[in-house]
Amino acid sequence: MSFKLIAETPNFIYNKIKLFNTSYLLRAWIEDNKEKSILYVMSDKVTGQITANDMMILYDEKEKAIKVQTFYPNLHTKPNSKGLSAACFYILLHHFAEYFNYPAGTKIWAVMTEGDKAFEKFYSKLRDFKFIEIDGDIYGEFPGLKLQQLIEIHRF
């Protein structure tokens, strides 16, 4: 998946997305069924090696929310990667919301495992999203900032 940035994208995330795009490629795997879900796979552009294959986003009809089922890009283990996980998160959420036509203000629900410190370490630091933690889960709203994407989609 590659993308074009639109002027309203904040400078911090704009710069991180440009850096992310020079090193990584995202692919979206979409099932042709009624469930609105996308599995994202990330690979290194130079080596082609898959660096993350467990990033799943779906729409939870019961909760009426975009549900971040799993998000482990493992970018914190790479050199010079500060801010790249935020860029990856931004790209995935915007791709998902645009693909299924979810507007700004749609609820986001990130599922946490017990004892997970992801809120303090990651979600609370995302400047372009307003997240809160309630009973161990993370909730927020999709900001609806513009990110126009050209998508490589695989159906299964």
C-alpha positions, -999 to +999 in steps of 0.1 A: +000+000+000+014+034-009-004+067-003-005+104-011-006+129+016-030+158+016-021+192+030-043+190+062-021+161+075-003+174+106+035+181+101+047+156+127+028+127+113+034+138+077+072+136+082+069+102+100+047+088+072+072+099+045+099+081+065+078+050+070+070+049+033+107+049+023+113+017+044+081-003+046+053-016+024+018-024+037-006-049+022-042-052+030-058-087+030-096-084+029-120-113+032-150-113+008-177-118+034-200-097+055-175-091+083-158-058+078-122-067+087-088-062+072-055-080+080-025-058+074+009-072+066+041-051+067+073-059+049+107-043+045+110-026+011+147-035+007+147-071+018+111-080+012+111-097+047+077-096+065+082-076+096+046-077+109+017-099+100-006-095+129-022-061+125-060-067+124-087-040+123-124-047+121-157-030+126-176-043+157-213-040+150-223-045+186-200-017+199-205+004+167-168+010+167-136+005+147-119-022+167-081-024+167-080-062+173-042-065+171-015-039+164+021-051+167+042-035+140+074-043+160+090-011+148+104-002+182+130-029+176+143-012+144+170+015+144+159+051+139+122+041+143+110+068+167+074+078+156+071+051+129+046+030+149+024+061+151+027+066+114+018+030+108-012+033+131-023+064+114-021+048+079-039+017+090-068+035+107-072+059+078-071+032+052-097+011+071-120+041+077-118+052+041-122+017+026-154+012+045-165+049+044-165+056+082-167+093+089-148+114+114-162+109+149-165+071+145-156+054+177-123+035+180-119+006+204-084-009+210-085-042+228-059-047+255-047-078+272-045-078+310-014-060+323-006-045+289+011-011+292+003-001+256-019+029+267+010+045+286+037+035+261+018+042+229-018+053+227-016+082+252+012+097+231-006+098+198-012+136+192-037+132+164-060+109+184-077+115+217-077+082+236-088+073+271-085+041+290-116+026+306-114-007+325-083-018+307-096-011+272-088+020+251-114+042+235-113+072+212-126+087+180-114+086+144-102+121+137-111+120+100-079+137+088-072+134+051-049+106+039-056+096+003-043+061-004-035+040-034-041+005-020-026-029-029-056-052-019-056-090-017-088-108-013-093-143+002 
